[in-house]
């Protein structure tokens, strides 16, 4: 049985033309979710002869933010230059807590307080962060294209 989860999604961005050759972009997105789950196994279920009840509370969020500066120019000698440099930051966190009653005192009563023995619990926490920078450039001379990309 799953109770309705709660999700939040947010996004914001801005694009600025700094002058005839430079543009600047910044954006950020945030997603958050809280999921509450229950598992019920009746008495005499294969693998759960005395019944089973489990609850899980899973909370996670992810934040992504980017910045990008671009340069573009066409010169009178037939040379065209387009270049961009930017960075990204991603943060991801998960916290999951599980509680389980492996065997029920009263069949059909799915509560942790109805456990035959000690409640089994488990908690998992994940924290992840990735920071990136990148650069790309395209140089053209009389419509012949030369390019370069770099990511770290």
Secondary structure, DSSP 8 states (H G I E B T S, - for coil): -B---EEEEEEEEEEEE-SSSEEEEEEEEEEEEEEEEEEEE-TTBTTBTT-EEEEEEEEEEEEEEEEEEEEEEE-TTSEEEEEEEEEEEEEEEEEEEEEEEESBSSTT---GGGBSS--EEEEEEEEEEEEEEEEEEEEEETTEEEEEEEE-
